[in-house]
Structures are given as C-alpha cells and as structure tokens.
Amino acid sequence: MDQSKIQNPKTQVPDTPQMNDRDFMTDILSLEKHMTASYGTALNEASHDGLYQDILSVFTETQNAQRELYNEMFRKGWYSLEAADSQTLQQSLMQHQQTASQFPYKGNGPIQ
C-alpha cells in the first residue's frame, strides 16, 4: 500500500454495469456536499431571522449526514486521504500565518 495514502482496506463490491453500494454512497455524498454548499449560500443571503433559523437547521442536518456518509465510506476503504509530511504542514501553517497577519483584526475585534 502507498505510504502517503491513509485508507482502510477496501470493502469489495461487484464490478458490473449496475450501480453498487459504493456507487450509491458516492452519488449521495456528492449530492450532500452540493446541498451543504447551497444551504451555506442561502444562509449568507437570508434576511429574515426565522428563515435563517430554518435553513440553519436543515444545513446542520445535511452537514451531519454528509459527515456520516464520509465516515462510512472511509471505514469501508472507499475514501482515502493523502498523508502530508511535517515539512508540508509547516509550510502550510506559515502561509496561513502570513495571510492572517495581513487582516486588520486579530480575532478579538478591530485593531485600535
């Protein structure tokens, strides 16, 4: 197994033209990701508090369903991650810190 991949052993599925469990879960996960992004946009644009709260509730349910699907697919070995070495992580952290240092606030409100 590739050392840079983080993955569980794959659960075997039939290799046929018909959709199998992995295909269905991949399709649903893709839909859940799209719905989460769309609900996020709707939350940003909702001007009525009641509507905002309703969309937030559905967004949270959708996000949780997306995460459960991801976890199940990862458990079955159908989803993998790329391992990052410590140097890559350190470079990413430094880039983030440089970008964050350009913001006019430091997390506790505006700079005085």
N, C-alpha and C positions, 0 to 999 in steps of 0.2 A: 504494500500500500504506500502511496505517495506520502512522505513525511510532512509535507506542507498542508495536507488535507486533514481536516477534523471531521470524522464521519463514523457513524455506526455501521456495522455490517448490513448490507442491503437485504431487505426482505424481497424475495423473488416474486415476480408477477408474470403471468403468461405473456409471451411475446406473440401477440396476434393482432390483427387489424382492429378488433373490438377494444373499446376503452376498458382499462383495468383499474384497480383501486388507486394506483399511483397516478394515472391519468386524471381520474376524477378529482383526487385531492389537489393535484397541481392546478387544475382548472378552477376549483373553488378557491384555493389560496390566491390565485391571480385576481379573481373577482373580489375577494375580501380586501386585498391591497388597493384595488381601484376604488372600491366603495369608501375605504378609510380616507384616502386622499380627497375624494369628492366631498365627504362629510366635513373634512378639515376646511376645505374652501367655503362650504356653506356656513360653518361656524364663524369664519373670519368676516363673512358678509351679512350675518343675521343682525338685524337692528332691533328686533322685538325680543325682550328677555325670555318670554315664555317659549317662543320658537327656538331660541338659542338653547334653552334647557332641554327641550325635547330632542333637538338634533344632537346635543352633547350626550344624552342618554343612549341614543342609537349609535353614535360614534363609538362610545365606550364598549358597548356590546359587540360591535363589529370588530373593533381592535382586539378585544379579548378572544373572539372566535378566530381571528387571523393568527394570533399568537398560539392558540391551542393547535390549530392546523399545522403551523410551522413546527411546533414541538413534536407532534406525532410523526410528521414526515422526517424530521431529524432522527427520531427514535428508530424509525424503520430504515434509516440509511438512504432515504430518497432525497435528502437535502444535506449538503456539506458546506463547510466553512474553510476558508484559507487561513492557515496559521501565519501570523506575522512575527518576524523576529524582533528582538528588543531594539535593534537599531532603527527599524522602520517605525516602530511605536514611538520611539524617542523623537524621530524626525517629525512625525505627525503631531505630537504634543508641542514641539517647538513652533511649528507652523500655526497651530491653534492659538498658542500664547501670543505670537506676534500679531495675529489678526485681532485677537481680543484686546491687545494693548492699544489698538487704534480706535476703539469705541470710546465715546465721550463719557461713559459711566463705568463704574467698576462693580456693579451688582447691588450696591446699596443706595441707588438713586443717582441723580446727576452730580457731576463733579462741581464743586463750588469754586 
